[in-house]
Amino acid sequence: MFSLDRPLPETRLFHDYVASLPRLDGRTVAITGCTSGTGKVLAATCANLGARVVLLNRASERARKVESELVSAGGDVHGVACDLQSFAGVRAAGAELRERFDAIDVLVNNAGVMAIDDLATEDGCDVQMQTNHLSHFLLTSEVWPLLTAAADARGEARIVNHSSAARLGAPLKPRYLGKHGGDLGGDGWPGLDRWRRYRQSKLANLLFTYALHEHIVAEQPAYADKIKVLCAHPGPADSGLQGKTPSRRWLDRYILWRTLKAAQSVEDGTLGICRAACAPEVTSTDFYGPTREARTGEAVRLPPERDPEGESALWDESLKTTGITAYFGL
Ligand SMILES: NC(=O)c1ccc[n+]([C@@H]2O[C@H](COP(=O)([O-])OP(=O)(O)OC[C@H]3O[C@@H](n4cnc5c(N)ncnc54)[C@H](OP(=O)(O)O)[C@@H]3O)[C@@H](O)[C@H]2O)c1
C-alpha cells in the first residue's frame, strides 16, 4: 500500500465552511462510496446538519462499520447495498431505494477507484469506467422518480458528480465507455494506460453533468429549473484512495508520491461536493473545486468546460452500454 511517512495534512477550511451552511432537516441525501474518504466526510456532515442520509456502499465490513458509527453518533442514517461494478447490483439498489424511500433530495455520485488494472467487470466494461461513471449514469436513472418526488415536494433536487483534476489532458474517446473491459491498453508503455483509463472516467463525470442537464431541459422541461446537476473535484486529497492504487511500476509510485506531496486533508477535499450538495444557492451545471493554479483549497465556481460532441457521444454510448431504453422512465 502506497503512503507517505508524514503526518496527515491539517484541515484548514472545511469546519468553518460547514458552520456557514443551513440545516438540512427534512432532506434525504444519498451518497455512493461512504466507507472512507470524501463520501464518509460528506455523509457525517449531512447527518450532523439534520439530513436523513442513505449510504450507498457495496456490502462489506467497512460499510457496516461506517453505518453503525454514524447511527451511534445520532444520525438518521440508512445503508443500501450498491455495488458499482455490477449493473444488476445498481438496478437492485435502485429498486430498494424506490421501495424504502419516498424521495431523494440529493444524489451524490461520489465513489471511485483509481488507475487499477485493465480488467472487465461481469458486464464486460472497464472496471474504472463502470465504477466511476457508467454505474452512476444508471443509478441516476434508477432514482429519477425519487428526485422528481423531492423536487415536487420541496421545489428542488440535486445530482452531484465527483470528477478530478485528472479529467484534463485528452478529449473523451467513446471506446472507453463500451464493453471493452480488458482490451483498453493494459499497462501500455511506460505504464500510463491505467492512468489514461482513470482520466477518461473522470472526464466522463464532468461531461455527464452537462449532458444530463441538457437532456432534462429537452425531455423533462417541468424539472429544468428544479433538478440541478452539479459537479465538483477535490484537488489532491489524502483520502486513502492512493493506497488502493497498484504501485508496481516506478511511474505509479512517482504519480502517487507527487499527488500525496501536494495533498490537502480529506475534509478540505470534500469542500466541492459539500458545496454542491448543501449550499443554498447553486445553478445547474455549476462545477466547484480548487482552481488549476491553486490545486488545493477553496472550492470556487470554475469556468465551464463544455464539449458538445463529447457530451453527446457520452450520452449515446452510456445508454447503449447500460441498456437503458428510457432514461427518465418515459
Ligand atoms: N483523493 C483524491 O486525491 C481525489 C482526487 C480527485 C478525485 N477524487 C475522486 O473523489 C472520489 C472519492 O474518492 P476518495 O478520495 O474519497 O477515495 P476513497 O477514500 O478510496 O473512497 C472511495 C469510495 O468508493 C467506494 N467504491 C469503490 N468501488 C466501489 C464499488 N464497486 N461499489 C461501490 N463503492 C465503491 C469505496 O468503497 P469500498 O470500501 O467498498 O472500496 C470508497 O467508499 C472518487 O470519485 C475519486 O475519483 C479523489
PDBQT file of the ligand as one rigid body, heavy atoms in Angstrom, charges set to zero:
ROOT
HETATM    1  N1  LIG A 401      -8.404  11.653  -3.155  1.00  0.00    +0.000 N 
HETATM    2  C1  LIG A 401      -8.048  12.343  -4.223  1.00  0.00    +0.000 C 
HETATM    3  O1  LIG A 401      -6.917  12.870  -4.299  1.00  0.00    +0.000 OA
HETATM    4  C2  LIG A 401      -9.004  12.516  -5.347  1.00  0.00    +0.000 A 
HETATM    5  C3  LIG A 401      -8.642  13.386  -6.380  1.00  0.00    +0.000 A 
HETATM    6  C4  LIG A 401      -9.514  13.569  -7.431  1.00  0.00    +0.000 A 
HETATM    7  C5  LIG A 401     -10.745  12.934  -7.453  1.00  0.00    +0.000 A 
HETATM    8  N2  LIG A 401     -11.087  12.092  -6.437  1.00  0.00    +0.000 N 
HETATM    9  C6  LIG A 401     -12.404  11.426  -6.523  1.00  0.00    +0.000 C 
HETATM   10  O2  LIG A 401     -13.078  11.521  -5.283  1.00  0.00    +0.000 OA
HETATM   11  C7  LIG A 401     -13.993  10.429  -5.169  1.00  0.00    +0.000 C 
HETATM   12  C8  LIG A 401     -13.869   9.825  -3.785  1.00  0.00    +0.000 C 
HETATM   13  O3  LIG A 401     -12.579   9.278  -3.637  1.00  0.00    +0.000 OA
HETATM   14  P1  LIG A 401     -11.777   9.302  -2.270  1.00  0.00    +0.000 P 
HETATM   15  O4  LIG A 401     -10.538  10.078  -2.491  1.00  0.00    +0.000 OA
HETATM   16  O5  LIG A 401     -12.667   9.653  -1.152  1.00  0.00    +0.000 OA
HETATM   17  O6  LIG A 401     -11.336   7.749  -2.221  1.00  0.00    +0.000 OA
HETATM   18  P2  LIG A 401     -11.619   6.577  -1.196  1.00  0.00    +0.000 P 
HETATM   19  O7  LIG A 401     -11.375   7.011   0.198  1.00  0.00    +0.000 OA
HETATM   20  O8  LIG A 401     -10.847   5.432  -1.722  1.00  0.00    +0.000 OA
HETATM   21  O9  LIG A 401     -13.183   6.309  -1.355  1.00  0.00    +0.000 OA
HETATM   22  C9  LIG A 401     -13.707   5.667  -2.480  1.00  0.00    +0.000 C 
HETATM   23  C10 LIG A 401     -15.042   5.069  -2.130  1.00  0.00    +0.000 C 
HETATM   24  O10 LIG A 401     -15.566   4.438  -3.321  1.00  0.00    +0.000 OA
HETATM   25  C11 LIG A 401     -16.051   3.173  -2.939  1.00  0.00    +0.000 C 
HETATM   26  N3  LIG A 401     -16.087   2.193  -4.019  1.00  0.00    +0.000 N 
HETATM   27  C12 LIG A 401     -15.062   1.719  -4.766  1.00  0.00    +0.000 A 
HETATM   28  N4  LIG A 401     -15.501   0.751  -5.598  1.00  0.00    +0.000 NA
HETATM   29  C13 LIG A 401     -16.832   0.624  -5.383  1.00  0.00    +0.000 A 
HETATM   30  C14 LIG A 401     -17.847  -0.202  -5.924  1.00  0.00    +0.000 A 
HETATM   31  N5  LIG A 401     -17.595  -1.131  -6.862  1.00  0.00    +0.000 N 
HETATM   32  N6  LIG A 401     -19.114  -0.059  -5.466  1.00  0.00    +0.000 NA
HETATM   33  C15 LIG A 401     -19.396   0.846  -4.506  1.00  0.00    +0.000 A 
HETATM   34  N7  LIG A 401     -18.483   1.661  -3.949  1.00  0.00    +0.000 NA
HETATM   35  C16 LIG A 401     -17.208   1.537  -4.380  1.00  0.00    +0.000 A 
HETATM   36  C17 LIG A 401     -15.111   2.715  -1.833  1.00  0.00    +0.000 C 
HETATM   37  O11 LIG A 401     -15.747   1.664  -1.112  1.00  0.00    +0.000 OA
HETATM   38  P3  LIG A 401     -15.028   0.272  -0.711  1.00  0.00    +0.000 P 
HETATM   39  O12 LIG A 401     -14.609   0.441   0.712  1.00  0.00    +0.000 OA
HETATM   40  O13 LIG A 401     -16.124  -0.746  -0.881  1.00  0.00    +0.000 OA
HETATM   41  O14 LIG A 401     -13.880   0.051  -1.649  1.00  0.00    +0.000 OA
HETATM   42  C18 LIG A 401     -14.962   4.003  -1.043  1.00  0.00    +0.000 C 
HETATM   43  O15 LIG A 401     -16.044   4.147  -0.155  1.00  0.00    +0.000 OA
HETATM   44  C19 LIG A 401     -13.664   9.446  -6.303  1.00  0.00    +0.000 C 
HETATM   45  O16 LIG A 401     -14.615   9.586  -7.329  1.00  0.00    +0.000 OA
HETATM   46  C20 LIG A 401     -12.295   9.930  -6.787  1.00  0.00    +0.000 C 
HETATM   47  O17 LIG A 401     -12.088   9.664  -8.157  1.00  0.00    +0.000 OA
HETATM   48  C21 LIG A 401     -10.236  11.869  -5.384  1.00  0.00    +0.000 A 
ENDROOT
TORSDOF 0
